[in-house]
Structures are given as structure tokens and as C-alpha cells.
Amino acid sequence: MNALPPPPVDDPQHASALRTIQTHPDLFRVVTPLKVDVFEHLLRSHPNQPLVASVCQGFREGFWPFADSSLVDLPESWEEPSGPMDDDALTFALKYASEEETAGRYSEPFEGELLPGMFSMPIHAVPKPHSNKLRFINNHSAGKFSLNSLIDKHSVGMRPDNVQDLAHNLLQYRALHGDIPLWLFKSDIANAYRILPMHPLWQLKQIVSIDGVRRVDRCCCFGSRGSPDLFCTFMSLLLWIAIHVRNVPCLLAYMDDNFSFESSTTLVDYAGYGKPISLPFAQARLLQLWDDVGVPHASEKQLYGRALTITGFLVDSESMSITLPPDACSELVSAIRFFLADAERRRRPLRDWQRLIGWINWGLNVQPLLRPALQSSYAKIAGRNIPHAPIYINARVKRDLLFIASIFERHGGIHIIKASTWGPDAADIAIYCDACLTGMAFWTPNLAIAFVADCPDAPSGLEDNIFWFEALTVLAALEWIAASGHPLPSRLAIFTDNLNTVQMFDSFRANRHFDDILLRACDILIASDIDLRVWHIAGQHNTVADALSRGLFHTALQYAPNLSVSTFIPPRPTLGDIVEC
């Protein structure tokens, strides 16, 4: 991880802005509850000291949000007006501003024209999801001189931890310690982004104007493209301290949500809220660390249990499952269908695409096999940068999104946490596949059964027909085992001598000629709960399948004398029957 960028204080184009700061020092202050000296001391053995130094400098002098003024030819000052607010929204916004001023995160109010270097962006008060309460929003993307246009989107972007990471940690712990009771716990930081002070040069750009009254926003805010990376960088250091200095193992964080588990069944008292409360040992240690470094938190946001809702998913440490609640599944399906059905001239602005893709990615925590169905949507928005620019919804995108919706409708959102790595010896059944330009075959030594077929017509435009036939044979083997009437294997190993096919099923990515095969396999695997691995076998060792695919049945029977050979109809991997709108 690279050190955070310093503010461009020596840039001549900021000369007038610096004069505004010097002549109005009461408006611009670096404020944070963090005890920077304590925080820095706890990081003295961190392996990335340049990163530590840049973050500590940010807390002392203010952070810079990766902005580059050379990207846009800016005026000396700019006001992008907010839209009209109703009485409730205005009352809420005024109350919020007063509270932020009391906390020192907003300056005292002032009126009149913006001073040199000042920018005022729109603010909004919008309803919180599933609530009548309002949320204060800073719109840094509005207007032709938006603040977010100064931040290259390719220079920011971090992957926060998620419940799949928690599942990985739980599996590793279970493998070492067995099926013992575990407490799951979740602790939230209060006023998350607002802990981070911004440099006065950026505070100038964060003038909040409400009902003719202006204030300087001194802290990191929601709505800035740079805020998530700044906060995640700080959190990475805080997590390092918790894990390596204060012995809070396996701790993860999704922005301000920290979560992990504790094996000790004994709860301990934590007295940080005045009246002692009982918490898992590791959670109490985490809160004590936060107290020591000045990270704020509230008692109602410190939760634990054998099962616990984390980032919107119910994680159960006893059943080892992750569940997306039914109402959340329904909302996701409705959002997909609305995106497709109500699009004017089958077009949606880029921001709508990004919002839906992000929502679906969140849902993939419980249906990870659906990732191939998002490839067509990513391809449509690749290279697009204008948020309101309309993008056409083509037939492939529509088909894939409806497939995602159908999976959530038919199978819901329950993911069983199980080991993702296993070898061929752990398979319940093994199937060997091969194809040539004229024939396809697969067989299983477990049951001494084989199936052969002539190759169907390949899609037009293919450069490598044999790859398509090999992949289709793997799909045929999967379809057969899922519908054969034999007990479904928990772990299925399929072997092929085609490396491209192995790579496709290993990465679960394919080009447009193969995505029907991959999505059909995805549908079968989700419905059957089969854990599939496709492995490579050298051609000289794949003798039976090779002979069968070429019609050399006598040769195949020499290697497997008791083999029963039947014919099969090659799959027609189309999703049309399951994705009707």
C-alpha cells in the first residue's frame, strides 16, 4: 500500500487560496478525536513506515483526497446551488449543521460571497433505507466543476473485507479446532469518515451553504470520491494494531464495521460506557484499543451472538451459513427487473448501471457462482466516465441480468460455508472427458458407465472449435450426474486434457461464445449444491475418453473391460427457458 499524497501547498495556483486561509484562521482548523501520538507509537513496528508517516501527518495537518487540480480548469471560486428543500429536510439540515458546528467539525457560520479558493457544492437530505429518518448528503459530483472531477477514479478504489472473508477465517479456525461454539461479534465506529480532518486547502472546497448561511466543513465527508480510500487506509493501520499488537485475531472491516469471532465462552465486562456491559473477550479488547487511541463508538452498535447480521447478511457460526434475508432478495430482484423494464429506449445512465452492478456484487456474497453473469454488464460500461450518459441495454445484458434475478427468485440467498480447496482424492465421483472434431465422450470409473455423441454444430465465428466441444463435454457430464438419479456427489471432479477448458471453469470466466455453457453450469451447480472442480489430465493418460470420442470402442474396452457405453444428446446451453421477463 502506497503512502497517502501530501497536499500541494507549493503549487502556485493555490496562492490565493492560501491567502484566504491565512487571513481567516478561525474558519480553518484541523480537528480530530484521534490521539495521534498514541496511534503512532502503537505503529512503531509496522512494516510500512512511509504509510504510517503519511497517515499520521494527515491527522496532524489534514488529509488530501487524491485530487489533482490540473485535471480541470477551475475558476477561483464556485458555487453549485442546492435544489429546493421541503420544510422537514431544511429543518433536518439546519439541525445537522448546528450539531457539526458544536462538535467542531463545521466552522462558525458566515454569510456573503465565497472567498478566493472556496467551492460550495450541493447538499441534500434524503431518507435512509427502511427508515423515516433522513441522511445528510454532500454532492461532490454535481456541476461542471465538481470536486470529484478532480480525483481520477483510477487512482482510488479499495476492496473492503466482506462476509466471504469471514467465512474463510471461520473455515480455517474450524479445521484447526473443530466444531466448538464461537461468538461472532461486530463493532461499529461512530462518525466514521468524520474522524479524519481535511487539509485547510481542501476545507476551502467544502463550503456547506444552507438557507443563505455558510460553514466550512473541516472533515472527511460522505460524497467525496477520495473519502473511502482515506478511511480504509486509516482502518488498515488500526486493524494491524488490533491484530498484531492487541491480539484481536482474524479481525476484518467493511468500512466502519469491524467483525470477527471469539472462541472463549466466557464473557468479560467492558466499562467504557459507564455501566459495565458483558462482551466477548476479543471484542472488549478491540473497544479498549479504540478508547486508547480516541476512536469514538456507541454501546448500541457493539453486537455479538452465535448468529449475527453482518453487512446485511445473517452469518450463523453453528450452521456455518450466510443468508441474505428474503426481503433483501426480493428488493434486489425488483431492482433488476425495474432496471430492464422501465428503461427509456432500453437505455440507462452510467450511474444506474454502476449502482445496480454494485448491488448485485453485494448479493454475490451468497451466490458467488453468479459472477459470470455480470461480465456482459461490465463490458458495456468499460471505458465510460460520464455519470449521466445513457448506455444501451443489449440482449446479452438483458438475458444475463434476468438470469441473476431468476436464481435469487428460485434459490434465495443461502450460502453454506464449506472448504473451497480440496484435491482429486477428496472427490465423491470422478468423470473423464474428451472431444475431437467429430465426437464427444465422458465416462466414470466409479460406475463403469460411459456416454458418447457426435459433435453438434459449433457457433459461428469460433477460432477454436475443439475448445468449445471440450467445454460442452464437461457441461454434458455435469448435466448427466445432476439428472442421473444417482446420489448427488458433494464433490465432483471432472478431468479433461484441454487446458483452456480447465482455465475457464477454474476462473469461471469466458468469452461470449462460451458464456452460455458457463451460465448453464452455474445454474446446475446452484440447484444441485455440487462442488465442482475441473482438472487437467495429460492426453496420454486420458486413454478411455480419448478412444470413446473417436469411436474406438474396442480400444476403450481394452482399458476398461466392464464399461457400459450409451449415447447422449449434447447439451443445448440456452437460458431462454429460465429468464423470461
N, C-alpha and C positions, 0 to 999 in steps of 0.2 A: 504494500500500500504506500502510495507516494505521500510526501508531506503536503500539507494544505498550502495554497498560494497566498503570498502576502499581499496586502493592499498596495495599489500603485501610487504611493504617496509622492513619488518623484516624477510622475507623469505631468508635463507642462499643461495638458488640457484640464487638469484638476485644480489649477491655480486659483480660480475664482471660488471654487467650492471650498478650498482650504481657508480662504479668507472669510467665508461665511462661518465656518466652524470656529475660527479664531475670534471673530467679533461677537459670537453668540455662544459662549462656552456653556451657559446654563441649559441650552437645548440638547447638547450632545454629550452623553455620558456613557461609559462602559459599565454596565450593571449585570451582575450575575450572583446567584446564591452559592455558586461553587467555591469551595475552599481550595484555591488553585495550588497553593504551596503544599497542602496535604496530598492532593491529587498527584502532583508532580513527584513528590517523594515516594509515593507508592509505585510509581512507574520507573524508578531509578534503574531497575534491572531489565526493563523492556528491551527486546532485541532491536527495535526500530526507533532509535533516539531522535533522528530528524523528524519523524512523525510526531513523537511526543512533544518535541520543542515547538513545532508549528501549532499544535492544538493548545498548548499552554500559552503561547503568545497570543492566540486568538482570544482566550479567556481574559488576558490582561489588557490587550489593546483593541480587541474587536475582530470578528471574523470577516473574511472577504468571500463572497459566494460564487467564485469561479467566473466572475463577469469580466468581459473584455469590451471596453468602450469602442474599440476600433471596428467592431462588427457592424455598428450602426452609427450614422452621422447624427449625433444628438444635438438638440437645442440646449441652450444654457439652463433652462428650466422648462418644466412641462406639467400641465395638469390634464389628466384624463378623467372627466367628471363621472361620478357615480350616477346610476339611474335613480328614479324616484323611489322612496321607501314609504310603505304604509305606516300608520301610527305605531303598531306593535313592533315592527322592525326598527323604526327610528328610536323608540324608547329603549329597545334592547341594545342597539349600537351605542347610544349615549351612555348607558349604564356600563357596558363593557369598557368603553374608553375611560370612564371615570375610575373603574377598578384597576385598569392597567396603569393609569397615572398614579394612583395610590401606591401600587406595587413598585413604581419607579421605572417600569418598562416603557411607558409613554412619558414624554416631556410634559411640562405645564403647557396649557393651551395658548395659542397666539392667533391673531387674525391678520388679514391683509393679503397682499400679493406674495407669491412664492419668492424666496430669496435665491440668488445665484447658486446653481447646483441642485436645487430642490426639485423633486418629482413627486407628484401626488397621483396615485393610482386608485381606481375604483374600489370601493368596499361594498360588501353585501351581507345581509343577514338571512340565512337560508335555514329551512327546517332540518334537524338531524334525522337520520333514518329511523323509522319506527318510533318516533317521538314527536311531541308537540313543542319541544324546546328548539331554540334557534342556535345557529352556529355563526360565528363571525368569520368572514372570508375576505382575504386580500387578493384582489385580482391583478396579479403581476403580468398577465398575458394580454391585457386589453390595450388596444390602440396601436398606432403605427410606431410609437416609441416605447413599447412595452419593456419592462425591466427584464423579463425572461428572454427577450430577443438578444440581450447582451450575453447570455450564457449559452454556449454551444452545447446542444443536447448530447453530443458525442463525448463531451468532456466530463459528463456526470452520469451517474447510474450505478447503483449498488444492488446486490441481491441480498435482501434480509433473510434471516432464518425463517423456517416455516415448520408446520407440524410434521412434514416428512422427515426433517432433520431430527425432530424429537423422536419420531418412530425409529430412526436409525440408532439413536442413542439407547432407546429402550431395548431394542433387539440385542445390541452389544452387551448391555448390562444383564439381560436375561440369559444370554449364552454363558456368561461367567458365573452368575449367582443363582440361576434357576428361577422358579416361579414363586418368588417371595412377594409379600404385599409392598406396594410402593405408594407414597404420597406424590401426586402431581401438584405443582404449585405455580402460581402466576402472580407477578408483582409489576404494577404499573408505576411509571414515573409521572409525577404531576407537572403540568405546564411544560411538557417535553421540549419542544423547539425553543421555548421562551427562556430556557436556561442559558442559551448561547447568545452572548452580546454581539452585535454587529459593529464593524468599524465605523467611526463617525462619517467617513466618506460614503458609506452605504446607507447609514441612517438618513443622510440627506435625501436619498432616493425613496425613503419610506415615510413620506409625509401622509398622515391619515387625516382626511378632511371630512367632517360630519356636521351638517347643518351650519356651514359657514365658519366653523371653528376647526383649527388645525392643531395637530400634535405630531411630534417626531416619534416614530416607532424605533426604539433603540435595540430591539432584539430580533432574533431569527423568527420568521413568521411562516405560517402555512400559506401557500400560494406562490412561493418563490421556487424556481427550478433548482436552485442550489441548496435549499434547506435540507432535503433528505440526505444528501451526501455529507453535509456538515455534521448533522446529528448522528448519522451512522458511524462516521469516523470517531466522534467522541465516544459513542457507545462501544465501539470495538475496543477502545482502551479501558473503559470501565468494566467490560466483560473480562478482559485479560486480568485486571486486578482481582476481580471476584474469583476467577478460576485458579490463577497461579499464585496469588498472594493470600487471599482469604479462604481458600479451599471450599469454593462452591462449585462442585464438579458438574460438567455437562450443561452449563448454563447457556441458553440461547436467547436471542432477542429479535422480535419483529417490531422495529422502530422502538416505541417506549414500552412495549410488552415484553417482560423478561419471564422466561419459563424454564422449568427443569423438573426433577423428581428427587425424592429423598427416600432412602430405604429404612431409616430408623422409624419404628412405630411410635416412639415416644415424642410427644410434642413438648416444646420448650416455651417459656414465657418471653415475650418481647415487650419492653416497657416504653418504647419510643413515643407512644400516643398518650402517655399519662397513665391510663388504666391498662395494666398488663393484658395482652391477648396471647393465646396459645397458637403456635405456628410450627410447621416442620423445621427441623434444626437448620437445614441449608437455607431456607427462606429467611429465618431470623438472622442468620449471618449476613445475608445479602442486604437486608434492611439496615443492619448495623454499619455495614460499609457505606451505604448511601448517607447515613447520618454523619459518618466521619468526614465525608468529602462534601457534604452540603447539598446532596441531591434531594429535592422535595418529593414527598409521597403522602398518600392519604390512606387511612386504615381500610376504607370500604373497597379499595382496589387491590387488596392483598388477599388472594383466594387460594384455597387448596382443597384437595379431595382425591378419592380413588379414581373418580371420573371428573373431568373439568373441561369447561368450554375455553378453548384457546384459539385466538384469532378467528372466532366464529365457528370452529369445529369442536364437536364433543369428542374428547380423547379419553378412552377408558383403559386404564392400566391393567385391569383384571381380564377383560375380554380381549385386550390388545387390538382395539379397533379405533378407527377415526370415522366420525359420522357427520355429514352435512345435514342439518335439520331439514325435514320435509318442506317447511315453508321457504327456506332458503333455496332448495332445489326448484321449487315452483317459481320463485321470483327470477331465477336465472333462466329457466326455460321461457318464461313470459318475455323476458328482455330480449332473448334471441329471436323469438317469433315477431316481436314488435319491430326489431331492427330490420327484419326482412320484409314484413308485410306492409309497413307504413312508410317505406322509403319512397320519396318522391322521385319518379322516373328511375327507380332502382338505384338511387344514389344516396350516399350518406357522407357527411363531412368527416374529415380525418379524425377529429376529436371523438366522434361517436364510435368509429372503428376502434380507436385506442382504448376507450372506456370499456367496450364490450370484450375486447381481447383480454384486457386486464382482469375483468370479472370472471371470464372463463378460465384463465390461468389460475385464479384463486380456487375455482371449483375442481381443478385438476389435482388438488391435494388428495381428493378421494377417488378420482377416476384418472390416474396418471396415464393409462393406455390411450387416452383420447388425444394426446399431443399431436399425432399426425394429422388430425382433422383441422388443426389450426394453421397448417402450412400454407394453405391457399390464401387465408386472410393476411398472414404476414407478407406473402408475395405481393398482394395488392397494395399494401401501404409502404412497401420498401421504397426508400428514397423520397417519400413525401414529407413535407415540412410545414405546410400551411394548414393550421388547425381547421379553418372553415371551408377548405377546398373540398368539393364533392368528389367522391370516388365511387365508381360503378361497381355494383354487386353482380358479379358474373355467375353463371350457372354452377361452376365448380364450388365457389364460395357458398352459394345457397345450399347446395347439396351437403357440404361438409358441416355447416352450422346446424342444419336440420338434423344431421346425424348425431351431433353432440346433444341437441335437445332431446332426441329420441332416447338416447342412452340414459340421460337423467330421468326421463319420464318412466322408462321401463325398469330401470335397475336402481334408481335412487342414488344416494350418496353415502354408501357404507364401504369403507376400505379396511380390510383385515391386515394388521401389521404382521408381516412374516418375512423370513430371511430372503433377501434378494440375490444372494450369491450362493450357488451350490454347483457341484460338479456332476459329470455324467453318471458316476456311481450312485448318486442320490436319486436318480430318476426312477419313477414308478414304471415307466414304459419307454422304450426307445424305438424310433422309426427311422429307417434309412431310405433316402430319396435319390432319384436320379432322373435326368431327362436328356434326350438328344433332339435333333430337329424333326424326328418322326414319331417318337414315343415318350411316354412318361410312366414312371413306376415308383411304388413305395412298398416297403414290407417291414414287418416287425418280428424279430426273432422270439420275442416274449410269447407270441401267439402262433407263430409259424404261418402267418397269413400274408399274402401279397396281392397287390392290385396293379393293373396295367391299363393304359388307354392310349389311343392315338392323340397326337398333339392337335389342339384346335387351331384356328386361325389366330395369329398374333395381331395385336393392334398395329395400325398403320403408323409409320414414322419411327419405328423402333430401329436402333442401330445394333442391338444385341438381342436377337430373338431367343437364344439359348438361355440367357439370364431370365427372361420373362417365363419361359417354360419351367425352369428350375424353381423359381419363386411360386409359380402356380402349383407345382407338385407339392411343395411344402404346405400350401394352403389346403390342397386336396387331402393330405394326410391329417391335418388338423381337423378339417370338416368330418372326416371319417371317424376319428376317435371320439369326437364330440357327439356323433349321432349313431354310433355303432351298437349301442345297447350294453357294451362292456362297462364295468365300473370306471367312472371318470378318474384319470390319474390326477393327483395333486401336482406332480411334477412330470412334465413331458419333455423328453429330449428328442429332437429331430436332427438327423445328420444329413448333410449334403456336401458334394465336392465342389460346389460353386461358391467362391469367396464373396462375390457380390451379393448373393442371397443371404449369406451369413451376416454380412455387414448391414444389410437392410433390416433384418429382424433384430439384430443386436442394437442398432441405433434407433430403430423404429422411425426411420425417415426414408422417404422415397420420392422420386420424381413423379411427374403427373401420369406417366404410363403405368406406374406400379401402385399408385395410391389406392386404387380400388381393391387390390389384393391385400394391402396392409390394413385398410379400414375394415374389410370383411374379417380378417384375422382378429382385429381388435374387438369386433362385435362378438365373435365366438368366445374369445378369452374372457371377456367381461361376463357373458351369460353363463359360462361353464365354471368360472373361477379356476381354470387351469393355469398353472405357472409354466410358461413355455420357454425353452432355450433352444436355439438353433446353433449347432456347432459344425465345424468343418471336419470332413474326413477326406483323406487323400484318395484320389481316384483308384489307385491300385488296391486299396483296402475296401472299396465300396463295390465289391465284385458282384454280389447278388443283384442289387438295384441296377447296376450298370447293364448286366446281362438282360434283365427283365425289360428295361426301357428300349432295348434294341431287338426285342422279340426272341432272344436266345434262351428260351425256357429250359432246354436241355442242359445248357451250361449252368443256369441258376440252380437247377435241381441237383447238380453235382456238388454244389457248395451247401445246399440246404435240402436234403433228400425228402423231408416230410412237409415241404412247403405246399400250401394250398393257394392256387393262383386264381383270381377272379378279375373281371373287368370293372371299370368305374367310368362314370361320366365326368369329365373335367369340370371344375367349378366355373360358374359364370359370375365373377365377383362384381355384382352391381348392388348398390344400396337403395335402388329405387323403391323397393317394396317396404322399406322401413323408415323412409324420411319424407313421407307425404306431409305437405304443409296443412 
